[in-house]
Amino acid sequence: MGRNSLDMAWQYCTIIDKKKNHLRCNFCGHEMHGITRFKEHIAQMGADVKTCTDSCPQEIKQEMIKELVQHSLKREEKERRLREALQSRLMNVTPPPPPPSPISVDYNNKKRAASAATADLEAEERAMMEKAVKESLQTFEMEKRKVARYADDEIEAAIRESMRSYREEQYWRRGREGSSSRYYSEAGPSSFGNYEPTNDVDSDYDSDFSF
């Protein structure tokens, strides 16, 4: 602690080492460090400080006690102001945001959501199955119509082939009958009488089949 010329305690001691604040009491010759400790030595108030002998005048002792009390009051005032300043800073500091609340899990809603998702999935699968069945039925109907149309075409082709064969056979037969009639006419009257064969194949065909 640096030497304060206004402090009256310095006049009752001798400085040994100014840098280390090492001093000696002028009344008893005891050496110590620090002016405050020297005041406690004179006032005989320090618990761990060696007290001065009775050679110190009583009025100087009372002055040192007064100095220590004032020093204590100043120190308390300084500490009080420091506390008030700290409290003011704490009041002006914005409090930190509260911690986030823990996430609450609503198991009922979760269960309902799972049930709804399952129902949606079942509905989607059912719709897909219905669509597949409908497409299969449509494909079956188309194939059935194709088979029926093919069968009709086959039947019609068979009928046409039968008609063509029948016409050829009738034409061949009528041709042979015409040849026989000419033969009998040249040969003379026969047992057939006035029978006149005809070569109108279409008329016979029309009388037998009417399409």
Order of alpha helices (4+ residues) and beta strands (2+ residues): beta-beta-beta-alpha-alpha-alpha-alpha
